[in-house]
Amino acid sequence: MNNPPTPRPGIRASLRVRPAHPAGTATLGVSGPNVVVHMVVVLTALAWFLPTLGLLVSSLRPASDVLNSGWWTVFANPFDLTRWTLANYQHVLAQQGMARAFFNSFAIALPATVLPILVASFAAFAFAWLDFPGRQALFLTVVAFLVVPLQMTFIPVLRIYNQLGLAGSLVGIWLAHTGYGLPFAVYLMRNFFGSLPAELFESAYIDGASPLSAFFRLALPMSTPALASLGIFQFLWVWNDLLVALIYLGGGSATAPLTLKLSSLVGSYGQDWHVLTAAAFVSMIVPVVVFFALQRYFVRGILAGAVKG
Amino acid sequence: MRRGGAWAWGFTAPALLLIGFYLAYPTLATIYLSLLDRQSQRFVGLRNYVDLFSSNAMLTALRNNVLWLVLFTTLTVGLGLALAVLTDRVRYEAAAKALIFLPMAISFVGAGVIWKFVYAYRPAGAPQIGLANQIMVMLGREPVGWLITQPWVNNLALIVVGVWIWTGFAMVVLSAAYKGIPKELLEAARVDGANEWQVFWRISLPVMQSTVAVVATTMVINVLKVFDIVYVMTNGNFGTEVMANRMYKEMFQFRHFGRASAIAVILFMAIVPVMLANIRRFRQQEATR
């Protein structure tokens, strides 16, 4: 317990290139990897990207074009500006309530990110650096809940929510995401805190520091990378969640986030692709920006949390 | 380590209370509710389970979850492995991986819309607007109603969406493990005359074994909980029902809380082995510290 664990190999590897096995090894020849390797990688990357590209292109085309010709036809004449429009975005934001839903998504996701991280960090610190009866058993219980299907919790919690008037409220969904996010957050932070050097805390305690000041002055400031990974992970999880919002907020709610709004648009505008593509892109823009800007932390969170359900 | 009874309870109480309220208590309550009738008034024993296993809708959902389990897990892990090894050999590794990993940032609902559009159907002769049918037409085939052709085409079409989302995850985790293999090990084999194929099967894969197991386990958990994709794309119609979607219907459409709870318990039972494995793994990890 007092020895920091050896870091898991490759935990710091990210999407950035770190050629462990440089191309051009014996069998591959001096000219680098062969044509087949290039073809497989390029074609896969393209196949993975085309569906999203199709969505983006379609969202910027006039309604009649979207419904009458394939999105790829724009590339025959890409600079014909009459074939591009922002009308679909104006429509979904102003008339379909996507602007409101965009705001709601932030109003849900920001507190539902900060709250579990704060609560989890306190608990994780105690699990890592305070000795108390039942410490190990309690932590194992937390680990056990990592993979419990949320379906197991909906009916009892919803019944209590209905009695307390929490169904459909922001507070209700903040707390639900906090509860559901805690096992992973506690697990991740406990492992990170546990890897900090023991001498640090021991000398702080000898100098008379309380656990509270050791937590705020030492543990938290040293954990910014872990906090960043966890923060991004939890934020994207909440932002992209449909099920929890569907259960506790309900479909037509004024507090509906983007995912909920988008799924109800699919129900009512099933074939109006100009509406759906623009609405879908509005719901994706924040995660995509977060992803490209903070990819490194995101990948780190994923690697550290490969056990999460 | 510091002895800190009172401090420790103060630090852990908020987390334990929330986990107790949102996870521990409801899990036990749901097991109990699954033994009660539709409105949770009367005790009915295992009646809900018997009903479920003799209903066609539920059996379809079970069959589909098994189909997902086999295909989704094999495809994500297989493709993830192949891509982890192959992208390591090209200079544009970062760009290729970013494109494949990108769907992980998108919500399942967003992915559902993206792919519903890919699968859009127009009758033969009319200009196609969906990519999948355009490809069919270019190959000289008839356009396909991807989401309504039962039972294999539409389920496969949905599984492809799941694979599109999760392959990036498998690739990134496996790639980290692959890069962790000591270079000398692979070089030694190559010097001894092993070809790349042999190096992969005899050395890389065995070394990465435990990571492959973790990724496969994650995929199994994902499969059991798959909901959003099906809910958005077909809502379980045309024989594409899955258990999580079925539970949602039992809960909100039929308002049969006994059966809804029983479905949740079945999902939970399937995940219990993973839960125990996690605990065991953590204990081992602690023992070696």
Interface residues (C-beta under 8 A of the other chain):
Chain A: M1 N2 N3 P5 P9 G10 I11 A13 L15 R16 V17 R18 P19 A20 H21 A23 T25 A26 T27 L28 G32 P33 V37 H38 V40 V41 V42 T44 A45 L46 W48 F49 L50 P51 T52 G54 L55 S58 V66 L67 N68 S69 G70 W71 W72 V119 A120 F122 A123 F125 A126 F127 W129 L130 D131 F132 P133 R135 Q136 L138 L140 T141 V142 V143 A144 F145 L146 V147 V148 P149 L150 Q151 M152 T153 F154 I155 P156 V157 L175 A176 T178 G179 Y180 L182 P183 V186 G194 A198 F201 Y205 S210 P211 L212 F215 L236 W239 N240 D241 L242 L243 L246 L258 T259 L262 S263 V266 W273 L276 T277 A279 A280 S283 M284 P287 V288 V290 F291 F292 Q295 F298 V299 I302 L303 A306 V307 K308 G309
Chain B: M1 R2 R3 G4 G5 W7 A8 W9 F11 T12 P14 A15 L16 L18 I19 F21 Y22 L23 A24 Y25 P26 T27 A29 T30 L33 L79 A82 L83 L86 T87 D88 R89 V90 R91 Y92 E93 A94 A95 A96 K97 A98 L99 I100 F101 L102 P103 M104 A105 I106 S107 F108 V109 G110 G112 V113 I114 W115 K116 F117 V118 A120 P127 Q128 I129 G130 L131 Q134 W164 T167 G168 F169 V172 V173 S175 A176 A177 Y178 K179 G180 I181 K183 L186 E187 R190 V191 N195 E196 T211 V214 V215 T217 T218 I221 N222 L224 K225 F227 D228 Y231 V232 A244 M247 Y248 M251 F257 A260 S261 I263 A264 V265 L267 F268 I271 V274 M275 N278 I279 F282 R283 Q285 E286 R289
